[in-house]
Amino acid sequence: MIAAAAPLRIPLGGGLTDLRAYAERFGGVTISSTIGQSAFVTVLPPLGERFEVHVAGGFETAGRLDELRNDLVREALRAAGMQDSPVRLAVWVDVAGESGLGTSGAITVAVLHALAVYRGEPASPERLAETAAHIEVEVLRGASGYHDPHVCARGGLLRLDYQGAQVGARRLSLTPETRRAFADSLLLFASGRQARTKPSLDLLSAQFESALPVLHEIKAVALELEAALEAGDLGRAASCIGEKQRLKMRLPGHFSDAFVEDVVARVEATGAAAQIPGGKISGYVLVCCLEGQHEAVRATLSQLREVPLRLSERGTRALRV
């Protein structure tokens, strides 16, 4: 059996500038980190001549690859050259799907990594990320941007630069004290909401030209966030995280509603900054608190479930069991 895992991620700045339409014309920048929660994949040889796929409590079997309904698994198998090589494959994720925490990117990376080990082929994080991003952006026609596979495959607190599909990565240089303080400043809450990303991004794409000024601002705030973190200025970093949310709420797409406006306002009233991760209204609320604000945030968001949050340096990994 092959077992693989890829971490989920929290976006901090620059999200949506990794979309193909923006990255190809202007170059995008994101600041984000992988976290302790992950997507897990196992691959076993087939029992017969059929593909068997277990994902999120569902099960399907097919004699031909094209008959598989799960887009990510089907296209990962195709990219791995396994159209005529049935396997038994299962996926588990530490959070619900459509969470806004990069589940599709992590799943695609982990499936590709598991299949590479199954076939005895090399699998660098960079190559896995490129293939996974190609599946999500090109094959599945913009179900995501380039960001998620690249941070999930590499792991860590990263600045990613996008020139179309060409992605460069740099680990942020924080002192150990700043890294600990920043990690301690973050809280994560589950709202229980679920929404697909693609419909939101389709709306953004339909009004893309009018959205450009806001997207340019989002990129500028990401660069300011990078500078603040590397300077150890967590107050300015929190401000940047909150500003990214305020800018996103001005964009066309499914980025704001009464719930989002209420949560952001209540968090800001405590002096902290809130961000709703992902390219839609996701199922999580990320909060950056300065010293002394944590309990006030927990009180004002008491109707939401707090989720343990740990920043992680680990990227994708796989082994033969």
Buried (B, 14 or more C-beta within 10 A) or exposed (E): EBBBBBBBBBBBBBBBBBBBBBBBEBBBBBBBBBBEBBBBBBBBEBEEEBBBBBBEEEEBBBEEBEEBEBBBBBBBBBBBEBEEBBBBBBBBBBBBBBBBBBBBBBBBBBBBBBBBBBBEEEBEBEBBBBBBBBBBBEBBEBBBBBBBBBBBBBBBBBBBBBEBBEBEBEEBEBEEEBBEBBBEBBBBBBBEBBBBBBEBBBBBBEEBEEBBEBBBBBBBBBBBBBEBBBEBBBBBBBBBBBBBBBBBBEBBBBBBEEEBEEBBEBBBEBBBBBBBBBBBBBBBBBBBBBEEBBEBBBEBBEEBEBBEBEBBEBBBBBEEE
